[in-house]
């Protein structure tokens, strides 16, 4: 009996770790799902500026993406939903990059894990930028609990359009809709 209870406990914990780890936000009428927060065009807060190292060692800032619509996704190498999202974002990046869209993957692993994260990212052949937030300062400004993955859609003016917590493949249609809608805005 104790062995069965122990097995059930392990199964429960395993399932809990595999779920996207979303806290549900108060849904808005336009929000595609409960873990999305949508900001109306007239009330979008500015995105937090950053100065982060890229995979080639150069430093990147938010200003480097001015004039583009950007999906910033925060991830860690040990996070299975994060790795899945990174792979599934490649087609979106490819489809919309010529229209002024970019995915930016921001890794939050510690500095001692940077080489591992870089190697993993390169194996995905994502084709979009990788930045490192090893001290998690940027991540904490958007999500103090740093529940990953989480992402933000940033408009051409550098304002937050959407905040999204967690990731499941069924999130992609809503994300693509938000990207396409934002790319159509003047």
C-alpha positions as CSV (number, residue, x, y, z in Angstrom):
1,X,0.0,0.0,0.0
2,X,2.8,2.4,0.9
3,X,4.6,1.6,-2.3
4,X,1.4,2.4,-4.3
5,X,1.0,5.7,-2.4
6,X,4.6,6.5,-3.1
7,X,4.2,5.8,-6.8
8,X,1.1,8.0,-7.0
9,X,3.0,10.8,-5.3
10,X,5.9,10.5,-7.7
11,X,3.4,10.4,-10.7
12,X,1.6,13.5,-9.3
13,X,4.8,15.5,-8.9
14,X,6.1,14.4,-12.3
15,X,2.9,15.6,-14.0
16,X,3.0,18.9,-12.1
17,X,6.5,19.6,-13.3
18,X,5.6,18.8,-16.9
19,X,2.6,21.2,-17.0
20,X,3.3,24.7,-18.3
21,X,3.3,26.1,-14.8
22,X,0.9,28.9,-15.6
23,X,-0.8,31.2,-13.1
24,X,-4.1,32.2,-14.5
25,X,-4.6,35.8,-15.1
26,X,-7.9,37.6,-15.1
27,X,-9.2,36.9,-18.6
28,X,-10.1,39.9,-20.8
29,X,-12.6,39.7,-23.6
30,X,-9.9,39.8,-26.2
31,X,-7.5,37.5,-24.4
32,X,-7.1,34.2,-26.3
33,X,-6.6,32.1,-23.1
34,X,-6.6,32.6,-19.3
35,X,-2.8,32.7,-19.1
36,X,-2.6,35.6,-21.6
37,X,-2.7,39.2,-20.6
38,X,-3.5,41.6,-23.5
39,X,-2.9,45.3,-23.3
40,X,-5.1,47.7,-25.3
41,X,-3.1,49.9,-27.8
42,X,-3.8,53.0,-25.7
43,X,-2.7,51.5,-22.4
44,X,0.4,49.5,-23.3
45,X,3.3,49.9,-20.8
46,X,6.8,50.3,-22.2
47,X,8.9,47.3,-22.4
48,X,11.8,47.2,-20.0
49,X,15.1,48.2,-21.7
50,X,18.0,45.8,-21.5
51,X,21.6,45.3,-22.3
52,X,22.2,41.6,-22.7
53,X,25.0,39.5,-24.2
54,X,24.1,37.7,-27.4
55,X,25.4,34.2,-28.4
56,X,28.2,35.8,-30.4
57,X,29.3,37.9,-27.4
58,X,28.0,41.3,-28.7
59,X,25.6,43.3,-26.5
60,X,22.0,43.8,-27.5
61,X,19.5,46.4,-26.3
62,X,15.8,46.8,-26.7
63,X,16.6,49.7,-29.1
64,X,18.2,47.2,-31.5
65,X,14.7,45.9,-32.2
66,X,13.0,49.3,-32.6
67,X,10.6,49.3,-35.5
68,X,10.1,45.5,-35.2
69,X,7.4,43.5,-33.6
70,X,9.2,41.1,-31.2
71,X,8.3,38.0,-29.3
72,X,10.7,37.8,-26.3
73,X,10.6,34.4,-24.8
74,X,12.3,33.6,-21.5
75,X,13.6,30.0,-21.1
76,X,16.0,27.7,-19.4
77,X,17.8,24.6,-20.7
78,X,16.3,22.3,-18.1
79,X,12.7,23.3,-18.9
80,X,10.9,20.9,-21.3
81,X,8.1,23.3,-22.3
82,X,10.7,25.9,-23.0
83,X,12.6,23.7,-25.3
84,X,9.4,22.7,-27.1
85,X,8.5,26.4,-27.5
86,X,11.9,27.3,-29.0
87,X,11.5,24.6,-31.7
88,X,7.9,25.6,-32.5
89,X,8.7,29.3,-32.7
90,X,11.0,28.8,-35.7
91,X,8.2,28.6,-38.3
92,X,6.6,31.8,-37.0
93,X,9.9,33.6,-37.1
94,X,10.5,32.4,-40.7
95,X,7.0,33.3,-41.8
96,X,7.0,36.9,-40.5
97,X,10.6,38.0,-40.4
98,X,10.4,39.8,-43.7
99,X,7.4,41.8,-42.4
100,X,9.4,43.2,-39.5
101,X,9.0,40.4,-36.9
102,X,11.6,38.7,-34.8
103,X,11.7,36.1,-32.0
104,X,14.3,36.8,-29.3
105,X,15.1,33.9,-27.0
106,X,16.3,35.1,-23.6
107,X,18.0,32.3,-21.6
108,X,17.8,32.6,-17.8
109,X,20.2,29.8,-16.9
110,X,23.1,30.8,-14.6
111,X,26.4,31.9,-16.1
112,X,27.9,28.5,-15.4
113,X,25.2,26.9,-17.7
114,X,25.6,29.4,-20.6
115,X,27.7,27.0,-22.8
116,X,25.1,24.2,-22.3
117,X,22.2,26.6,-23.2
118,X,24.0,27.9,-26.2
119,X,24.8,24.4,-27.5
120,X,21.2,23.3,-27.0
121,X,19.9,26.4,-28.8
122,X,22.2,26.0,-31.7
123,X,21.1,22.4,-32.1
124,X,17.5,23.7,-32.6
125,X,18.8,25.8,-35.6
126,X,16.2,28.3,-34.6
127,X,17.5,31.1,-36.8
128,X,16.6,33.9,-34.4
129,X,18.6,35.7,-31.7
130,X,19.7,34.2,-28.4
131,X,20.4,36.5,-25.5
132,X,21.6,35.7,-21.9
133,X,20.0,37.0,-18.8
134,X,22.2,34.9,-16.5
135,X,21.5,37.1,-13.4
136,X,17.7,37.1,-14.2
137,X,17.5,40.9,-13.7
138,X,15.4,41.4,-16.8
139,X,13.2,38.3,-16.2
140,X,12.5,39.4,-12.6
141,X,11.2,42.8,-13.9
142,X,8.6,41.1,-16.0
143,X,7.9,38.1,-13.7
144,X,9.2,38.3,-10.2
145,X,8.6,34.6,-9.6
146,X,10.3,33.7,-12.9
147,X,7.9,31.0,-13.9
148,X,9.2,29.9,-17.2
149,X,8.6,29.8,-20.0
150,X,7.0,33.2,-20.3
151,X,7.0,35.6,-23.2
152,X,6.0,39.1,-24.3
153,X,4.9,40.5,-27.6
154,X,6.5,44.0,-28.0
155,X,5.1,46.4,-30.6
156,X,7.2,48.5,-33.0
157,X,7.2,51.4,-30.5
158,X,8.7,49.2,-27.8
159,X,5.5,48.7,-25.8
160,X,4.1,45.5,-24.3
161,X,1.2,44.1,-26.3
162,X,0.8,40.7,-24.7
163,X,2.3,38.9,-21.7
164,X,2.0,35.1,-21.7
165,X,2.9,32.7,-19.0
166,X,3.6,29.0,-19.7
167,X,3.5,27.2,-23.1
168,X,1.6,24.5,-24.7
169,X,1.6,23.9,-28.5
170,X,-2.1,25.0,-28.6
171,X,-0.9,28.5,-27.8
172,X,0.7,29.0,-31.2
173,X,-2.5,29.9,-33.1
174,X,-3.4,32.7,-30.6
175,X,0.2,33.9,-30.7
176,X,0.3,33.9,-34.5
177,X,-3.0,35.8,-34.5
178,X,-1.5,38.5,-32.2
179,X,1.6,38.8,-34.2
180,X,-0.2,39.1,-37.5
181,X,-2.6,41.7,-36.0
182,X,0.3,43.7,-34.6
183,X,2.2,43.6,-37.9
184,X,-0.9,45.1,-39.6
185,X,-0.9,48.1,-37.3
186,X,0.7,51.2,-38.8
